[in-house]
Amino acid sequence: MNRVIGVAGFKNAGKTTLVEKLVTELTRRGHRISTVKHAHHSFDIDHEGRDSFRHRKAGASEVAVVSRHRWAIIHESRAEAEPTLEEILAKLAPCDLVIVEGYKRDTHDKIEVRNLDLAHPKLAGDDSTVVAVAANGAIPDAPVPVFDRDDVTALAGFIEKHMRLA
């Protein structure tokens, strides 16, 4: 099973930007990183007119799109329940670390991303799975280590130690 660290927070906190920067920094350090992004809405990775789209619309349960450079399997859930994070993680190839964006209610360790300009609820302190906070300012009396949201070098170092990647 791959090691998992989450990046959690509320809308416009900067989660996706932080995940992008962490993937860049951790892969630069030689780690093989995968990501899982939870979407709260429907999404499509292929579009009308594409062959794969036509296959799905015709009723295919799964469509694999394969090229020399990448491949994807599109699975139509239809009447199935949304898969759990555990079920998705089990489908990933081995890697050093999976960074999960979203799934803030799941039980894996997480870094809370906080935009102090927005009045969102705090996760750290109320959620024991939050092991650090990345914020756009100081947080006095925080119950976990706090990192500047833009100090990816320090945060990546924390993740390496916490997840025992070194």
ZATORMAR-677177 format. One record per residue: x, y, z of N, C-alpha, C in turn; residue in three letters; residue number from 1. Coordinates in steps of 0.1 Angstrom, whole numbers. Example, Ala and Ser with C-alpha at 12.3 -4.5 7.8 and 13.67 -1.06 7.14 Angstrom:
// ZATORMAR-677177
{nxx = 132 nyy = -57 nzz = 78 caxx = 123 cayy = -45 cazz = 78 cxx = 132 cyy = -33 czz = 78 residuo = ALA num = 1} $
{nxx = 128 nyy = -22 nzz = 71 caxx = 137 cayy = -11 cazz = 71 cxx = 129 cyy = 0 czz = 79 residuo = SER num = 2} $
// end
This chain:
// ZATORMAR-677177
{nxx = 8 nyy = -12 nzz = 0 caxx = 0 cayy = 0 cazz = 0 cxx = 9 cyy = 13 czz = 0 residuo = MET num = 1} $
{nxx = 6 nyy = 22 nzz = -8 caxx = 13 cayy = 34 cazz = -9 cxx = 11 cyy = 43 czz = 3 residuo = ASN num = 2} $
{nxx = 21 nyy = 51 nzz = 7 caxx = 19 cayy = 61 cazz = 17 cxx = 10 cyy = 72 czz = 12 residuo = ARG num = 3} $
{nxx = 2 nyy = 78 nzz = 21 caxx = -8 cayy = 88 cazz = 17 cxx = -7 cyy = 100 czz = 26 residuo = VAL num = 4} $
{nxx = -7 nyy = 112 nzz = 20 caxx = -8 cayy = 124 cazz = 28 cxx = -19 cyy = 133 czz = 21 residuo = ILE num = 5} $
{nxx = -27 nyy = 139 nzz = 29 caxx = -38 cayy = 147 cazz = 23 cxx = -35 cyy = 161 czz = 23 residuo = GLY num = 6} $
{nxx = -41 nyy = 169 nzz = 14 caxx = -41 cayy = 183 cazz = 14 cxx = -56 cyy = 187 czz = 15 residuo = VAL num = 7} $
{nxx = -60 nyy = 193 nzz = 26 caxx = -74 cayy = 195 cazz = 28 cxx = -77 cyy = 210 czz = 32 residuo = ALA num = 8} $
{nxx = -88 nyy = 214 nzz = 30 caxx = -92 cayy = 228 cazz = 33 cxx = -105 cyy = 231 czz = 26 residuo = GLY num = 9} $
{nxx = -109 nyy = 244 nzz = 27 caxx = -121 cayy = 248 cazz = 21 cxx = -119 cyy = 255 czz = 8 residuo = PHE num = 10} $
{nxx = -129 nyy = 258 nzz = 0 caxx = -128 cayy = 265 cazz = -13 cxx = -120 cyy = 277 czz = -13 residuo = LYS num = 11} $
{nxx = -111 nyy = 278 nzz = -22 caxx = -102 cayy = 290 cazz = -24 cxx = -91 cyy = 291 czz = -14 residuo = ASN num = 12} $
{nxx = -88 nyy = 280 nzz = -7 caxx = -78 cayy = 281 cazz = 3 cxx = -64 cyy = 280 czz = -3 residuo = ALA num = 13} $
{nxx = -63 nyy = 274 nzz = -15 caxx = -51 cayy = 273 cazz = -22 cxx = -46 cyy = 258 czz = -23 residuo = GLY num = 14} $
{nxx = -55 nyy = 249 nzz = -22 caxx = -52 cayy = 234 cazz = -22 cxx = -45 cyy = 230 czz = -35 residuo = LYS num = 15} $
{nxx = -51 nyy = 233 nzz = -46 caxx = -46 cayy = 228 cazz = -59 cxx = -32 cyy = 234 czz = -61 residuo = THR num = 16} $
{nxx = -30 nyy = 247 nzz = -59 caxx = -17 cayy = 253 cazz = -61 cxx = -7 cyy = 246 czz = -52 residuo = THR num = 17} $
{nxx = -10 nyy = 244 nzz = -40 caxx = -1 cayy = 237 cazz = -31 cxx = 3 cyy = 223 czz = -35 residuo = LEU num = 18} $
{nxx = -7 nyy = 216 nzz = -39 caxx = -5 cayy = 202 cazz = -44 cxx = 5 cyy = 203 czz = -56 residuo = VAL num = 19} $
{nxx = 2 nyy = 212 nzz = -65 caxx = 11 cayy = 213 cazz = -77 cxx = 25 cyy = 216 czz = -73 residuo = GLU num = 20} $
{nxx = 27 nyy = 225 nzz = -64 caxx = 41 cayy = 229 cazz = -59 cxx = 47 cyy = 217 czz = -52 residuo = LYS num = 21} $
{nxx = 40 nyy = 210 nzz = -44 caxx = 45 cayy = 199 cazz = -36 cxx = 49 cyy = 187 czz = -46 residuo = LEU num = 22} $
{nxx = 41 nyy = 185 nzz = -56 caxx = 45 cayy = 174 cazz = -66 cxx = 58 cyy = 178 czz = -73 residuo = VAL num = 23} $
{nxx = 59 nyy = 191 nzz = -77 caxx = 71 cayy = 196 cazz = -83 cxx = 83 cyy = 194 czz = -75 residuo = THR num = 24} $
{nxx = 82 nyy = 198 nzz = -62 caxx = 93 cayy = 198 cazz = -53 cxx = 97 cyy = 184 czz = -49 residuo = GLU num = 25} $
{nxx = 87 nyy = 175 nzz = -46 caxx = 90 cayy = 162 cazz = -41 cxx = 95 cyy = 153 czz = -53 residuo = LEU num = 26} $
{nxx = 91 nyy = 155 nzz = -65 caxx = 96 cayy = 148 cazz = -76 cxx = 110 cyy = 153 czz = -80 residuo = THR num = 27} $
{nxx = 113 nyy = 166 nzz = -78 caxx = 126 cayy = 171 cazz = -80 cxx = 136 cyy = 165 czz = -70 residuo = ARG num = 28} $
{nxx = 131 nyy = 161 nzz = -58 caxx = 139 cayy = 154 cazz = -48 cxx = 141 cyy = 139 czz = -51 residuo = ARG num = 29} $
{nxx = 135 nyy = 135 nzz = -61 caxx = 137 cayy = 121 cazz = -65 cxx = 126 cyy = 111 czz = -61 residuo = GLY num = 30} $
{nxx = 115 nyy = 116 nzz = -56 caxx = 104 cayy = 108 cazz = -51 cxx = 94 cyy = 106 czz = -63 residuo = HIS num = 31} $
{nxx = 88 nyy = 94 nzz = -63 caxx = 77 cayy = 91 cazz = -73 cxx = 64 cyy = 94 czz = -66 residuo = ARG num = 32} $
{nxx = 57 nyy = 104 nzz = -72 caxx = 45 cayy = 109 cazz = -65 cxx = 33 cyy = 107 czz = -74 residuo = ILE num = 33} $
{nxx = 22 nyy = 103 nzz = -68 caxx = 9 cayy = 102 cazz = -75 cxx = -1 cyy = 111 czz = -68 residuo = SER num = 34} $
{nxx = -12 nyy = 114 nzz = -74 caxx = -22 cayy = 123 cazz = -68 cxx = -36 cyy = 117 czz = -70 residuo = THR num = 35} $
{nxx = -44 nyy = 120 nzz = -61 caxx = -59 cayy = 118 cazz = -62 cxx = -66 cyy = 131 czz = -59 residuo = VAL num = 36} $
{nxx = -75 nyy = 135 nzz = -68 caxx = -82 cayy = 147 cazz = -66 cxx = -97 cyy = 143 czz = -65 residuo = LYS num = 37} $
{nxx = -104 nyy = 147 nzz = -54 caxx = -118 cayy = 145 cazz = -53 cxx = -126 cyy = 157 czz = -59 residuo = HIS num = 38} $
{nxx = -135 nyy = 153 nzz = -67 caxx = -144 cayy = 164 cazz = -73 cxx = -158 cyy = 163 czz = -67 residuo = ALA num = 39} $
{nxx = -163 nyy = 174 nzz = -63 caxx = -177 cayy = 174 cazz = -58 cxx = -187 cyy = 175 czz = -68 residuo = HIS num = 40} $
{nxx = -183 nyy = 174 nzz = -81 caxx = -193 cayy = 176 cazz = -92 cxx = -189 cyy = 166 czz = -103 residuo = HIS num = 41} $
{nxx = -198 nyy = 165 nzz = -113 caxx = -195 cayy = 156 cazz = -124 cxx = -183 cyy = 163 czz = -132 residuo = SER num = 42} $
{nxx = -176 nyy = 154 nzz = -139 caxx = -165 cayy = 159 cazz = -147 cxx = -164 cyy = 150 czz = -159 residuo = PHE num = 43} $
{nxx = -157 nyy = 154 nzz = -170 caxx = -154 cayy = 146 cazz = -181 cxx = -140 cyy = 148 czz = -185 residuo = ASP num = 44} $
{nxx = -133 nyy = 137 nzz = -188 caxx = -119 cayy = 139 cazz = -193 cxx = -118 cyy = 136 czz = -208 residuo = ILE num = 45} $
{nxx = -130 nyy = 133 nzz = -214 caxx = -130 cayy = 132 cazz = -229 cxx = -143 cyy = 140 czz = -233 residuo = ASP num = 46} $
{nxx = -144 nyy = 144 nzz = -245 caxx = -154 cayy = 153 cazz = -249 cxx = -161 cyy = 148 czz = -262 residuo = HIS num = 47} $
{nxx = -173 nyy = 154 nzz = -264 caxx = -182 cayy = 150 cazz = -275 cxx = -174 cyy = 151 czz = -288 residuo = GLU num = 48} $
{nxx = -176 nyy = 140 nzz = -296 caxx = -169 cayy = 140 cazz = -309 cxx = -156 cyy = 130 czz = -308 residuo = GLY num = 49} $
{nxx = -151 nyy = 129 nzz = -296 caxx = -139 cayy = 119 cazz = -295 cxx = -144 cyy = 105 czz = -295 residuo = ARG num = 50} $
{nxx = -136 nyy = 96 nzz = -300 caxx = -140 cayy = 82 cazz = -301 cxx = -143 cyy = 76 czz = -287 residuo = ASP num = 51} $
{nxx = -135 nyy = 79 nzz = -277 caxx = -138 cayy = 74 cazz = -264 cxx = -151 cyy = 79 czz = -259 residuo = SER num = 52} $
{nxx = -155 nyy = 91 nzz = -261 caxx = -167 cayy = 97 cazz = -257 cxx = -179 cyy = 89 czz = -264 residuo = PHE num = 53} $
{nxx = -177 nyy = 86 nzz = -277 caxx = -187 cayy = 79 cazz = -284 cxx = -189 cyy = 65 czz = -279 residuo = ARG num = 54} $
{nxx = -178 nyy = 58 nzz = -275 caxx = -178 cayy = 45 cazz = -269 cxx = -186 cyy = 45 czz = -256 residuo = HIS num = 55} $
{nxx = -184 nyy = 55 nzz = -247 caxx = -191 cayy = 56 cazz = -234 cxx = -206 cyy = 58 czz = -237 residuo = ARG num = 56} $
{nxx = -209 nyy = 68 nzz = -246 caxx = -223 cayy = 71 cazz = -248 cxx = -230 cyy = 59 czz = -255 residuo = LYS num = 57} $
{nxx = -223 nyy = 50 nzz = -261 caxx = -229 cayy = 38 cazz = -267 cxx = -232 cyy = 28 czz = -256 residuo = ALA num = 58} $
{nxx = -226 nyy = 30 nzz = -244 caxx = -229 cayy = 21 cazz = -233 cxx = -218 cyy = 14 czz = -227 residuo = GLY num = 59} $
{nxx = -205 nyy = 16 nzz = -232 caxx = -194 cayy = 9 cazz = -226 cxx = -192 cyy = 13 czz = -211 residuo = ALA num = 60} $
{nxx = -190 nyy = 3 nzz = -203 caxx = -188 cayy = 6 cazz = -188 cxx = -174 cyy = 12 czz = -186 residuo = SER num = 61} $
{nxx = -164 nyy = 7 nzz = -193 caxx = -151 cayy = 13 cazz = -192 cxx = -145 cyy = 15 czz = -206 residuo = GLU num = 62} $
{nxx = -137 nyy = 25 nzz = -207 caxx = -131 cayy = 28 cazz = -220 cxx = -116 cyy = 31 czz = -216 residuo = VAL num = 63} $
{nxx = -107 nyy = 24 nzz = -222 caxx = -93 cayy = 27 cazz = -221 cxx = -88 cyy = 35 czz = -233 residuo = ALA num = 64} $
{nxx = -81 nyy = 46 nzz = -230 caxx = -75 cayy = 54 cazz = -241 cxx = -60 cyy = 53 czz = -239 residuo = VAL num = 65} $
{nxx = -53 nyy = 48 nzz = -249 caxx = -39 cayy = 44 cazz = -247 cxx = -30 cyy = 50 czz = -258 residuo = VAL num = 66} $
{nxx = -19 nyy = 57 nzz = -254 caxx = -10 cayy = 61 cazz = -264 cxx = 4 cyy = 58 czz = -259 residuo = SER num = 67} $
{nxx = 14 nyy = 61 nzz = -266 caxx = 28 cayy = 59 cazz = -262 cxx = 31 cyy = 68 czz = -250 residuo = ARG num = 68} $
{nxx = 25 nyy = 79 nzz = -248 caxx = 28 cayy = 89 cazz = -238 cxx = 20 cyy = 88 czz = -225 residuo = HIS num = 69} $
{nxx = 8 nyy = 83 nzz = -226 caxx = 0 cayy = 81 cazz = -214 cxx = -12 cyy = 72 czz = -217 residuo = ARG num = 70} $
{nxx = -19 nyy = 68 nzz = -206 caxx = -31 cayy = 60 cazz = -208 cxx = -40 cyy = 64 czz = -197 residuo = TRP num = 71} $
{nxx = -53 nyy = 62 nzz = -199 caxx = -63 cayy = 64 cazz = -189 cxx = -75 cyy = 54 czz = -191 residuo = ALA num = 72} $
{nxx = -81 nyy = 51 nzz = -180 caxx = -93 cayy = 42 cazz = -181 cxx = -104 cyy = 51 czz = -175 residuo = ILE num = 73} $
{nxx = -114 nyy = 53 nzz = -183 caxx = -126 cayy = 60 cazz = -179 cxx = -137 cyy = 50 czz = -175 residuo = ILE num = 74} $
{nxx = -141 nyy = 51 nzz = -163 caxx = -151 cayy = 42 cazz = -157 cxx = -164 cyy = 49 czz = -155 residuo = HIS num = 75} $
{nxx = -174 nyy = 44 nzz = -161 caxx = -188 cayy = 50 cazz = -160 cxx = -194 cyy = 44 czz = -147 residuo = GLU num = 76} $
{nxx = -197 nyy = 52 nzz = -137 caxx = -203 cayy = 47 cazz = -125 cxx = -218 cyy = 43 czz = -127 residuo = SER num = 77} $
{nxx = -224 nyy = 50 nzz = -136 caxx = -239 cayy = 47 cazz = -138 cxx = -246 cyy = 47 czz = -124 residuo = ARG num = 78} $
{nxx = -251 nyy = 35 nzz = -120 caxx = -259 cayy = 35 cazz = -108 cxx = -251 cyy = 31 czz = -96 residuo = ALA num = 79} $
{nxx = -237 nyy = 29 nzz = -98 caxx = -229 cayy = 25 cazz = -87 cxx = -226 cyy = 36 czz = -78 residuo = GLU num = 80} $
{nxx = -223 nyy = 33 nzz = -65 caxx = -219 cayy = 43 cazz = -55 cxx = -206 cyy = 49 czz = -59 residuo = ALA num = 81} $
{nxx = -203 nyy = 61 nzz = -55 caxx = -189 cayy = 66 cazz = -57 cxx = -179 cyy = 58 czz = -49 residuo = GLU num = 82} $
{nxx = -168 nyy = 54 nzz = -56 caxx = -158 cayy = 46 cazz = -49 cxx = -152 cyy = 53 czz = -37 residuo = PRO num = 83} $
{nxx = -148 nyy = 45 nzz = -27 caxx = -141 cayy = 51 cazz = -16 cxx = -127 cyy = 55 czz = -20 residuo = THR num = 84} $
{nxx = -121 nyy = 63 nzz = -11 caxx = -107 cayy = 66 cazz = -14 cxx = -98 cyy = 54 czz = -13 residuo = LEU num = 85} $
{nxx = -101 nyy = 45 nzz = -4 caxx = -93 cayy = 32 cazz = -3 cxx = -94 cyy = 24 czz = -16 residuo = GLU num = 86} $
{nxx = -106 nyy = 24 nzz = -22 caxx = -108 cayy = 16 cazz = -35 cxx = -100 cyy = 23 czz = -46 residuo = GLU num = 87} $
{nxx = -99 nyy = 36 nzz = -46 caxx = -91 cayy = 43 cazz = -57 cxx = -77 cyy = 41 czz = -54 residuo = ILE num = 88} $
{nxx = -72 nyy = 42 nzz = -42 caxx = -58 cayy = 40 cazz = -38 cxx = -53 cyy = 26 czz = -42 residuo = LEU num = 89} $
{nxx = -62 nyy = 17 nzz = -41 caxx = -58 cayy = 3 cazz = -45 cxx = -56 cyy = 1 czz = -60 residuo = ALA num = 90} $
{nxx = -61 nyy = 10 nzz = -68 caxx = -59 cayy = 9 cazz = -82 cxx = -46 cyy = 16 czz = -87 residuo = LYS num = 91} $
{nxx = -40 nyy = 24 nzz = -78 caxx = -28 cayy = 31 cazz = -82 cxx = -15 cyy = 22 czz = -82 residuo = LEU num = 92} $
{nxx = -6 nyy = 25 nzz = -92 caxx = 6 cayy = 18 cazz = -92 cxx = 15 cyy = 22 czz = -80 residuo = ALA num = 93} $
{nxx = 24 nyy = 13 nzz = -76 caxx = 33 cayy = 16 cazz = -65 cxx = 40 cyy = 30 czz = -67 residuo = PRO num = 94} $
{nxx = 42 nyy = 37 nzz = -56 caxx = 49 cayy = 50 cazz = -57 cxx = 54 cyy = 53 czz = -43 residuo = CYS num = 95} $
{nxx = 61 nyy = 64 nzz = -41 caxx = 67 cayy = 67 cazz = -28 cxx = 56 cyy = 74 czz = -20 residuo = ASP num = 96} $
{nxx = 47 nyy = 82 nzz = -26 caxx = 37 cayy = 90 cazz = -19 cxx = 26 cyy = 93 czz = -28 residuo = LEU num = 97} $
{nxx = 13 nyy = 92 nzz = -22 caxx = 2 cayy = 97 cazz = -29 cxx = -3 cyy = 109 czz = -22 residuo = VAL num = 98} $
{nxx = -4 nyy = 120 nzz = -29 caxx = -10 cayy = 133 cazz = -23 cxx = -24 cyy = 133 czz = -27 residuo = ILE num = 99} $
{nxx = -33 nyy = 134 nzz = -17 caxx = -47 cayy = 134 cazz = -19 cxx = -53 cyy = 148 czz = -17 residuo = VAL num = 100} $
{nxx = -60 nyy = 153 nzz = -27 caxx = -66 cayy = 166 cazz = -25 cxx = -81 cyy = 164 czz = -23 residuo = GLU num = 101} $
{nxx = -86 nyy = 169 nzz = -12 caxx = -100 cayy = 167 cazz = -8 cxx = -100 cyy = 156 czz = 2 residuo = GLY num = 102} $
{nxx = -112 nyy = 149 nzz = 2 caxx = -114 cayy = 138 cazz = 12 cxx = -110 cyy = 142 czz = 26 residuo = TYR num = 103} $
{nxx = -114 nyy = 154 nzz = 30 caxx = -110 cayy = 160 cazz = 43 cxx = -116 cyy = 152 czz = 55 residuo = LYS num = 104} $
{nxx = -127 nyy = 144 nzz = 52 caxx = -133 cayy = 136 cazz = 63 cxx = -127 cyy = 122 czz = 65 residuo = ARG num = 105} $
{nxx = -118 nyy = 118 nzz = 56 caxx = -112 cayy = 105 cazz = 57 cxx = -101 cyy = 105 czz = 67 residuo = ASP num = 106} $
{nxx = -96 nyy = 93 nzz = 70 caxx = -87 cayy = 91 cazz = 82 cxx = -72 cyy = 92 czz = 79 residuo = THR num = 107} $
{nxx = -68 nyy = 95 nzz = 67 caxx = -54 cayy = 96 cazz = 65 cxx = -49 cyy = 110 czz = 70 residuo = HIS num = 108} $
{nxx = -36 nyy = 110 nzz = 73 caxx = -30 cayy = 123 cazz = 78 cxx = -31 cyy = 134 czz = 67 residuo = ASP num = 109} $
{nxx = -33 nyy = 146 nzz = 72 caxx = -36 cayy = 157 cazz = 63 cxx = -28 cyy = 170 czz = 66 residuo = LYS num = 110} $
{nxx = -25 nyy = 178 nzz = 56 caxx = -21 cayy = 191 cazz = 58 cxx = -32 cyy = 201 czz = 55 residuo = ILE num = 111} $
{nxx = -36 nyy = 209 nzz = 65 caxx = -47 cayy = 218 cazz = 63 cxx = -41 cyy = 230 czz = 55 residuo = GLU num = 112} $
{nxx = -48 nyy = 234 nzz = 45 caxx = -45 cayy = 247 cazz = 38 cxx = -55 cyy = 257 czz = 42 residuo = VAL num = 113} $
{nxx = -50 nyy = 268 nzz = 46 caxx = -58 cayy = 279 cazz = 51 cxx = -55 cyy = 292 czz = 45 residuo = ARG num = 114} $
{nxx = -65 nyy = 299 nzz = 40 caxx = -64 cayy = 312 cazz = 35 cxx = -70 cyy = 321 czz = 46 residuo = ASN num = 115} $
{nxx = -62 nyy = 328 nzz = 53 caxx = -66 cayy = 336 cazz = 65 cxx = -75 cyy = 348 czz = 61 residuo = LEU num = 116} $
{nxx = -76 nyy = 351 nzz = 48 caxx = -85 cayy = 362 cazz = 44 cxx = -99 cyy = 357 czz = 43 residuo = ASP num = 117} $
{nxx = -101 nyy = 344 nzz = 44 caxx = -115 cayy = 339 cazz = 43 cxx = -119 cyy = 333 czz = 56 residuo = LEU num = 118} $
{nxx = -132 nyy = 334 nzz = 59 caxx = -137 cayy = 330 cazz = 73 cxx = -142 cyy = 315 czz = 72 residuo = ALA num = 119} $
{nxx = -132 nyy = 306 nzz = 69 caxx = -136 cayy = 292 cazz = 69 cxx = -133 cyy = 286 czz = 83 residuo = HIS num = 120} $
{nxx = -140 nyy = 275 nzz = 86 caxx = -138 cayy = 268 cazz = 98 cxx = -123 cyy = 262 czz = 98 residuo = PRO num = 121} $
{nxx = -118 nyy = 261 nzz = 110 caxx = -104 cayy = 255 cazz = 112 cxx = -106 cyy = 240 czz = 113 residuo = LYS num = 122} $
{nxx = -97 nyy = 233 nzz = 107 caxx = -97 cayy = 218 cazz = 108 cxx = -87 cyy = 214 czz = 120 residuo = LEU num = 123} $
{nxx = -75 nyy = 220 nzz = 120 caxx = -65 cayy = 216 cazz = 130 cxx = -70 cyy = 218 czz = 144 residuo = ALA num = 124} $
{nxx = -68 nyy = 209 nzz = 152 caxx = -73 cayy = 210 cazz = 166 cxx = -86 cyy = 202 czz = 168 residuo = GLY num = 125} $
{nxx = -95 nyy = 203 nzz = 158 caxx = -107 cayy = 195 cazz = 159 cxx = -106 cyy = 182 czz = 152 residuo = ASP num = 126} $
{nxx = -96 nyy = 181 nzz = 143 caxx = -94 cayy = 169 cazz = 135 cxx = -80 cyy = 164 czz = 138 residuo = ASP num = 127} $
{nxx = -79 nyy = 152 nzz = 144 caxx = -66 cayy = 147 cazz = 149 cxx = -58 cyy = 142 czz = 137 residuo = SER num = 128} $
{nxx = -64 nyy = 141 nzz = 125 caxx = -56 cayy = 137 cazz = 113 cxx = -48 cyy = 148 czz = 107 residuo = THR num = 129} $
{nxx = -51 nyy = 161 nzz = 111 caxx = -44 cayy = 172 cazz = 106 cxx = -30 cyy = 173 czz = 113 residuo = VAL num = 130} $
{nxx = -19 nyy = 171 nzz = 106 caxx = -6 cayy = 171 cazz = 112 cxx = 2 cyy = 184 czz = 110 residuo = VAL num = 131} $
{nxx = -3 nyy = 193 nzz = 101 caxx = 3 cayy = 205 cazz = 99 cxx = -6 cyy = 215 czz = 92 residuo = ALA num = 132} $
{nxx = -3 nyy = 228 nzz = 92 caxx = -11 cayy = 238 cazz = 85 cxx = -2 cyy = 245 czz = 76 residuo = VAL num = 133} $
{nxx = -7 nyy = 248 nzz = 64 caxx = 0 cayy = 257 cazz = 54 cxx = -9 cyy = 268 czz = 52 residuo = ALA num = 134} $
{nxx = -5 nyy = 280 nzz = 56 caxx = -13 cayy = 292 cazz = 56 cxx = -6 cyy = 304 czz = 50 residuo = ALA num = 135} $
{nxx = -14 nyy = 314 nzz = 47 caxx = -8 cayy = 326 cazz = 41 cxx = -6 cyy = 337 czz = 52 residuo = ASN num = 136} $
{nxx = -2 nyy = 332 nzz = 64 caxx = 1 cayy = 341 cazz = 75 cxx = 3 cyy = 333 czz = 88 residuo = GLY num = 137} $
{nxx = 7 nyy = 340 nzz = 98 caxx = 10 cayy = 333 cazz = 111 cxx = -3 cyy = 328 czz = 118 residuo = ALA num = 138} $
{nxx = -2 nyy = 317 nzz = 125 caxx = -14 cayy = 313 cazz = 133 cxx = -9 cyy = 310 czz = 147 residuo = ILE num = 139} $
{nxx = -11 nyy = 320 nzz = 156 caxx = -6 cayy = 319 cazz = 170 cxx = -14 cyy = 307 czz = 176 residuo = PRO num = 140} $
{nxx = -7 nyy = 300 nzz = 185 caxx = -13 cayy = 289 cazz = 193 cxx = -18 cyy = 278 czz = 185 residuo = ASP num = 141} $
{nxx = -13 nyy = 276 nzz = 173 caxx = -18 cayy = 265 cazz = 165 cxx = -14 cyy = 251 czz = 171 residuo = ALA num = 142} $
{nxx = -22 nyy = 241 nzz = 171 caxx = -20 cayy = 228 cazz = 178 cxx = -10 cyy = 219 czz = 170 residuo = PRO num = 143} $
{nxx = -6 nyy = 223 nzz = 158 caxx = 3 cayy = 216 cazz = 149 cxx = 13 cyy = 226 czz = 143 residuo = VAL num = 144} $
{nxx = 24 nyy = 221 nzz = 137 caxx = 33 cayy = 230 cazz = 130 cxx = 26 cyy = 238 czz = 119 residuo = PRO num = 145} $
{nxx = 30 nyy = 250 nzz = 118 caxx = 24 cayy = 259 cazz = 107 cxx = 35 cyy = 263 czz = 98 residuo = VAL num = 146} $
{nxx = 32 nyy = 262 nzz = 85 caxx = 42 cayy = 266 cazz = 74 cxx = 36 cyy = 277 czz = 66 residuo = PHE num = 147} $
{nxx = 44 nyy = 285 nzz = 60 caxx = 40 cayy = 295 cazz = 51 cxx = 35 cyy = 287 czz = 38 residuo = ASP num = 148} $
{nxx = 23 nyy = 290 nzz = 33 caxx = 18 cayy = 283 cazz = 22 cxx = 27 cyy = 283 czz = 10 residuo = ARG num = 149} $
{nxx = 36 nyy = 293 nzz = 9 caxx = 45 cayy = 294 cazz = -3 cxx = 59 cyy = 288 czz = 0 residuo = ASP num = 150} $
{nxx = 61 nyy = 284 nzz = 13 caxx = 74 cayy = 278 cazz = 16 cxx = 74 cyy = 263 czz = 14 residuo = ASP num = 151} $
{nxx = 73 nyy = 259 nzz = 1 caxx = 72 cayy = 245 cazz = -3 cxx = 84 cyy = 237 czz = 1 residuo = VAL num = 152} $
{nxx = 96 nyy = 243 nzz = 1 caxx = 108 cayy = 236 cazz = 5 cxx = 107 cyy = 231 czz = 19 residuo = THR num = 153} $
{nxx = 103 nyy = 240 nzz = 29 caxx = 101 cayy = 235 cazz = 43 cxx = 90 cyy = 225 czz = 44 residuo = ALA num = 154} $
{nxx = 79 nyy = 227 nzz = 37 caxx = 67 cayy = 218 cazz = 38 cxx = 71 cyy = 204 czz = 33 residuo = LEU num = 155} $
{nxx = 78 nyy = 204 nzz = 21 caxx = 82 cayy = 191 cazz = 16 cxx = 92 cyy = 184 czz = 25 residuo = ALA num = 156} $
{nxx = 101 nyy = 192 nzz = 32 caxx = 109 cayy = 185 cazz = 42 cxx = 102 cyy = 179 czz = 53 residuo = GLY num = 157} $
{nxx = 91 nyy = 186 nzz = 58 caxx = 83 cayy = 181 cazz = 68 cxx = 76 cyy = 168 czz = 64 residuo = PHE num = 158} $
{nxx = 71 nyy = 168 nzz = 52 caxx = 64 cayy = 157 cazz = 46 cxx = 73 cyy = 145 czz = 45 residuo = ILE num = 159} $
{nxx = 86 nyy = 147 nzz = 40 caxx = 96 cayy = 136 cazz = 40 cxx = 98 cyy = 130 czz = 53 residuo = GLU num = 160} $
{nxx = 99 nyy = 138 nzz = 63 caxx = 102 cayy = 133 cazz = 77 cxx = 89 cyy = 126 czz = 82 residuo = LYS num = 161} $
{nxx = 78 nyy = 133 nzz = 81 caxx = 65 cayy = 127 cazz = 87 cxx = 62 cyy = 114 czz = 80 residuo = HIS num = 162} $
{nxx = 64 nyy = 113 nzz = 67 caxx = 60 cayy = 101 cazz = 60 cxx = 71 cyy = 91 czz = 58 residuo = MET num = 163} $
{nxx = 83 nyy = 95 nzz = 64 caxx = 95 cayy = 86 cazz = 64 cxx = 99 cyy = 83 czz = 50 residuo = ARG num = 164} $
{nxx = 100 nyy = 93 nzz = 42 caxx = 104 cayy = 92 cazz = 28 cxx = 120 cyy = 92 czz = 26 residuo = LEU num = 165} $
{nxx = 127 nyy = 98 nzz = 36 caxx = 141 cayy = 100 cazz = 34 cxx = 149 cyy = 87 czz = 34 residuo = ALA num = 166} $
// end
